[in-house]
């Protein structure tokens, strides 16, 4: 009988570099199920535009269907959040903002069996 392991908490985090996508998390291929929620925090005194892409494609080869948010405005000292739902093994979560200092955290659960 397979052993099922579940883990939860912080899956990945990072802080943006202006106009550059950063990978927050990649679902390991050993994971059979992953659900996650993404939180964005603008630590700037200016509004920012944030883009989020989820894909299993090669890094930075995004198609329009990969974008969850595209240039979504976030007010100064503001936050935004989204439920990513189920993520598949090999999928990656990328975040970009037009300014530095925008924090991103992905929290959730993973399940694997051996």
Long-range contacts (C-beta under 8 A, 24 or more apart in sequence): 2-113, 2-114, 3-113, 3-114, 4-111, 4-112, 4-113, 5-111, 5-112, 5-113, 5-114, 6-109, 6-110, 6-111, 7-109, 7-110, 8-107, 8-108, 8-109, 8-110, 9-107, 10-105, 10-106, 10-107, 11-36, 11-106, 11-107, 11-108, 11-110, 12-93, 12-105, 12-106, 13-103, 13-104, 13-105, 13-106, 14-95, 14-103, 14-104, 15-100, 15-101, 15-102, 15-103, 15-104, 16-95, 16-96, 16-97, 16-99, 16-100, 16-101, 16-102, 16-103, 16-104, 17-100, 18-97, 18-98, 18-99, 18-100, 19-96, 19-97, 19-98, 20-96, 21-51, 21-53, 21-60, 21-94, 21-95, 21-96, 22-94, 22-95, 22-96, 22-104, 23-59, 23-92, 23-93, 23-94, 24-93, 24-94, 24-95, 24-104, 24-105, 24-106, 25-92, 25-93, 25-106, 26-90, 26-91, 26-92, 26-93, 27-87, 27-88, 27-89, 27-90, 27-91, 27-92, 27-110, 28-89, 28-110, 28-112, 29-89, 29-90, 30-89, 30-112, 31-89, 31-110, 31-111, 31-112, 32-89, 32-111, 32-112, 32-113, 33-86, 33-109, 33-110, 33-111, 34-86, 34-87, 34-88, 34-89, 34-108, 34-109, 34-110, 34-111, 35-84, 35-85, 35-86, 35-87, 35-108, 35-109, 36-83, 36-84, 36-85, 36-87, 36-93, 36-106, 36-107, 36-108, 36-109, 37-81, 37-82, 37-83, 37-84, 37-106, 37-107, 37-108, 38-81, 38-82, 38-84, 38-93, 38-95, 38-104, 38-105, 38-106, 39-79, 39-80, 39-81, 39-104, 39-105, 39-106, 39-107, 40-74, 40-79, 40-80, 40-81, 40-95, 40-102, 40-103, 40-104, 41-78, 41-79, 41-102, 41-103, 41-104, 41-105, 42-74, 42-75, 42-76, 42-77, 42-78, 42-79, 42-97, 42-101, 42-102, 43-77, 43-101, 43-102, 43-103, 44-76, 44-77, 44-99, 44-101, 44-102, 45-76, 45-77, 46-76, 46-99, 47-73, 47-74, 47-75, 47-76, 47-78, 48-73, 48-74, 48-97, 48-98, 48-99, 48-102, 49-73, 49-74, 49-97, 49-98, 50-74, 50-80, 50-95, 50-96, 50-97, 50-102, 51-95, 51-96, 51-97, 52-82, 52-93, 52-94, 52-95, 52-96, 53-93, 53-94, 54-84, 54-87, 54-91, 54-92, 54-93, 54-94, 55-91, 55-92, 55-94, 56-88, 56-90, 56-91, 56-92, 59-92, 60-94, 62-94, 74-102, 84-108
